[in-house]
Amino acid sequence: MTKTITVSYTEYHLLKQIKQRYELVRDFFELESFQKPATKSSKTIISAFRKTNLYNDKFLKSLEKGLQESSYFSKAN
């Protein structure tokens, strides 16, 4: 059974823009956020973050703890 919903052109245009923005954000996260790091060494990663001078010690310690708990990164580094 087909149902029809009628919306104004303005509403349709807004819904279409929202859909396009959603798809853009989704595509960005699928491509950029889930790439594997170039190294499995957590020490190398922490060192690279530290060298940028953009992150405080609290963040770096939290990152280090997270990497240590991750099954992806090698334990012998």
C-alpha positions in Angstrom: 0.0 0.0 0.0 1.5 3.3 -1.1 1.1 6.3 1.1 1.6 9.9 0.0 2.8 12.7 2.1 2.6 16.3 0.8 5.1 18.9 2.0 5.8 22.4 0.9 8.7 23.1 -1.5 10.5 25.0 1.3 10.2 22.0 3.7 11.3 19.6 0.9 14.3 21.8 0.1 15.3 21.9 3.8 14.9 18.1 4.1 17.0 17.6 1.0 19.8 19.9 2.4 19.8 18.0 5.7 20.1 14.7 3.9 23.0 16.0 1.8 24.8 17.3 4.9 24.3 14.0 6.7 25.7 12.1 3.8 28.7 14.4 3.6 29.5 14.0 7.3 28.9 10.2 7.2 31.3 9.9 4.2 33.9 12.0 5.9 33.9 9.8 9.0 33.9 6.6 7.0 37.0 7.7 5.0 39.0 9.7 7.5 38.3 8.4 11.0 38.7 4.7 10.7 42.1 4.4 9.0 44.7 2.3 10.7 47.7 4.2 12.1 50.9 3.8 10.1 52.6 2.2 13.2 51.6 -0.2 15.9 54.0 1.4 18.3 52.2 3.3 21.0 55.5 4.9 22.0 56.0 6.3 18.5 52.5 7.7 18.5 52.8 9.4 21.9 56.1 10.8 20.9 54.7 12.3 17.7 51.8 13.9 19.7 54.2 15.2 22.3 56.5 16.8 19.6 53.6 19.0 18.3 53.3 20.8 21.6 49.5 21.0 21.0 48.4 18.6 23.8 48.7 18.8 27.6 50.2 16.1 29.8 46.7 15.0 31.0 45.6 14.3 27.4 48.9 12.5 26.6 48.6 10.3 29.7 45.0 9.5 28.8 46.0 8.7 25.2 48.9 6.5 26.4 46.5 4.6 28.7 44.0 4.1 25.9 46.7 2.8 23.5 48.0 0.4 26.2 44.5 -1.0 26.6 44.0 -1.4 22.9 44.4 -4.8 21.4 45.5 -3.3 18.1 48.8 -1.9 19.4 51.7 -4.2 20.1 52.6 -4.7 23.7 56.3 -5.0 23.2 57.2 -1.4 22.3 
